[in-house]
């Protein structure tokens, strides 16, 4: 089992260079597989969109909470650490142009020595996505094409460059360097709670990170992903499943239960606190409870 930890953005400390550096270095020293960062390009004050992961319909983050750009934050943390994986969870794909995004992702992966993993989502805040220039209703089709564009640019080494003609993006002769350090490009996992997300993971992803889904619905989404992979000539067993839990409450028994559901990785949410000492103690206690050891 791989254990990742989400940088506690709700503590409003992830833009504090010393705080987040200390947190990431300690997570690395404790033996966590990766550190995960979230994204909102903007949060619209008084948004009317419904946040699907809380009964209130509102996310826990305040409108004025510091939410650093995820790739810039991971690039910063790459320079402050040496081994720990660097992941998004989730990057809101419709907010980005895939040609520019492919270059940014490849750059972070190259400079970090191949430590980057993406978890991307379609986004739920309509106002944010429209502010970034994309259509909310077409974001799913757009995302499928974005993933195709990025993978083509990462893999393309022909002197003629990469040519793409699609519904949303069109270019010819594009050459994008540097390439990612990882031989097959940066892994792209799909985050979400819908059947559409599970299908997208099966068609295009390297894994699925179901958000807020448990029980029979979780089993159904995993089956949808694997069936879709087979339908598209892909190996369903090569796709990872990442599930979530609380850093303060996860136990070896709970991890074993999640492994029984097919989990390859557990992403752990920390208790939001601006007290760095308390945050590091929580990491240490969890690592000891799970028997983690730094490589």
N, C-alpha and C positions, 0 to 999 in steps of 0.2 A: 504494500500500500504506500502511496505517495501522499504526503501531507503538505498542503500549502496554507499560507496565512494571508488574509486580506489586510492590507494596510488600513488602519482604523480611521477612515476619512471623516467619520462623524465626530471624532475628537477635535477636528479642526486644526490638526497638527501636520498634515502631510505636505504642506508647503513650507514647513519650518525645516531648513536643511540639516540642522544638528539633530533635531528630534527624529526625523524620518531616517537619517543615516544610522543613528544609534539603534533604531528599531530593526532596520534591515540587517545590520551587521550581527545583531543578537539572534535574529531568526536564523541566519546562516550558521552561527556558532552552535545553535541548538540542534541543527540537523534538519530543519524544514526544507522541503524540496524546492519551494518557490515562494515568492512574495507577489501578491496580486493587487493591482490597482484599478480603480473604477474610472468612469468618464461621464461627465456632462460638459459639453462645450459651453453651454449657457443654461441657466435655470431661469425660466420665465416667472416673474413675480405674479402671483395670483393665477397660476396655470389651472386650466379646467380639465386637462387630461387626467385620467384615472390611473394611479399607480397600482399595478396589478398584484403586488406582493404584500399589501397590508390592507386590512379591512377598512381602514380610514380612507383609502384611496389617495393618501399622501405619503411621500417618502419621508424617511426619518431625518434627512438632511435639511437644514435651514436654507432658505433662498440665498443667503450670503455666506454659506460655508465655503471655505477654500477647497476647490476641487482641481488640482493641477492637471495639466494635459498629461494623459497617461504615458505616451511615448517619451515625452521630455522628462517626466519623472523617472521612468525606467532607465533612460540613458544616464541620468544623474546617479541613480542607485548602482548602475553597472560599474561606475567609476569608484564607488565607495565599498564595493564587495568584490569577491573573487570567484565564488562558485554557485551561489544560490540562483535558481531560475527566476526569470523575470516575466511576469504574465499580466495580461489585461483581463478584467472580469467585471463588466464587459466593456469593450470598445463599441461605441454606437456607430455602426458602419455607414448608415446614410449621411452622417455628418461630414464624410470625407470623399474627396476625389481619389479614385483608386490609383491613378498614375503617380500622384504625389505621395499617397499613403504607401504604395509599394516601395518607393525610395526611402521613406522615413523608417519603415519597418526593417528593410534590408540593412540600412546603416546601423541601427541599434543592434541587430543580430550580429553583424560583422564585428563591430567594435566591442561587443560583450563576449565574443568567442562562442557564439551559437547558443545563447542562454534564453532566447525569447520564445514565448508561446502566446498566441492570441486566442482569446475567447471573444467572439463578436456577437452583437445582438442587433436587432432591427430597431430598437428604441420604442418607448411607449409615450414619450412626451411630444405630442404633435407639434406644439409651439416651438420646441427646440429644433426639431428636424426641419421645419419650414424656415426657421431663422437661418439655418445653415444652407438653405437653397435647394433642398430635395422635397419631393412630393411624398406626403405621408402614405397615401393609398398605394403608391407604386414602390414603396421601399423594399418589399420582398423581392420583386423581380430585379430591381436595381442591385440588391445585395448579391444575388446569384451571379450577375454579370461582373460586379466588383471583384468577387473572389476569382473568377476566371481571368480577369485582367491582371490581377496581382500575380497569380501563379504563372501566367504567360511571361510577364516581365521578369520574374525571378529566374525562370528556366531559360529564357531566350538568350542565346549566345551567337546567333547567326550574324554575319557581317551586314546582312540586309535589315536586321532589326526585327521587331515584333509588329505585326499588323493585326488590328482588331476592328471589326465592324459589328456593332450591336445596337440594341434599342436605345441605350443611354450614352454609350461612349464609342468614339470612332477615331482611329489614328493609324498611321502607317509608318513603318521604319523606325520604331521607337527602340532605343538602346538604353537600358537602365543598369547602371553599375554604381556601387559595388553590389555583388550578389550576396544573399544571406550566407552566413557561415555554415548553416545546416544544409547538408547535401541535397535534400529534397525540398528545400524552402522552409519557411517558418510554419510550424503546425497551426492550423486554424480550427478551433473548436467553436461550436455553435451554442450560444446561450439562449435560453427561452423556456417557455412553459407550454408551448402549443405544438400541435401535430405538424404544423408547417415548419417549425424549428427542427423537429426530429427528422422530417423528410429532407430538409436542407443539409443536416448533418450527414445523413446517409448518402446523399448525392455528391456533396462537395466538401464535407468537413473531415477533420481528423478525429473528431470526437464530439460528444454532446455534454453540455452542462445544464441539466434541467433546473430551473429556478422555481422554488416554492412548490415543488411537485413531490408527492409521496404515494405510497401504497400502490393500488392497482393502476392509477393513472401514470405513475412512474414506470411501471412494468410495460404498460401499453406504449409509452413513448420510446422506450428502449427497443421494443419489438418493431415499431415503425421504422426507427433508424436502421436496424439491421436488415429488415426486409427491403427497404429502399436501396441500401448498399448493394445487396444481391441483385436487385432489379437492374442496377446500373453497372454490373460487372465488377464490383468492388468487394474486397474481403471484409465482411462485417466484423470479424474478430480482430481486425487491425484497428478498429475505432475505439477510442477510450471513452469511458464514462466517468465524469467528475460530479460528485455530490457534495452537498454542504452540511455543515454542522457548526456548533458553537465551540470556540476555543476553550472556554472554561468548563464545558460539560462533556466533551468527547472522552470516551474511554476505550480501552482495547476491545471490550465486549461490543460496544457500539460500532467501532470500526469493523469488527468481524461481521456484524449484521449488515452493514453497508456493502462490504465485500461480497456477501451472499446475494446482494441485488445486482452485482456486476461492477461495482465501483472499482476504478483503478486509482482514483485520487479523491481525497477529501479536502475541500477548501474550507478553512476555519475562520469564522468571524470573531474578532476580538471584542472585548468589552471596551466601549469608547471611553477613553480617559486621556486627559492632557498630562497626567503624571507619568513621565517616562519610566521612572523606577517601578511603578505599579504595572505598567504595560510589559516591561521586561520580565518581571516576576511571573506574570501570567504565561508568557511564552515558556519560561523555564519550567514551570509546574506542568504545563501540558506536555512538553518534550520528555520530562521525566516519567510522567504517567504512561506515555505511549512507548517509552523505551527508545527514543530517537537518539542517534549519535551522529555528530558531524563527520563527514568523510575525511 
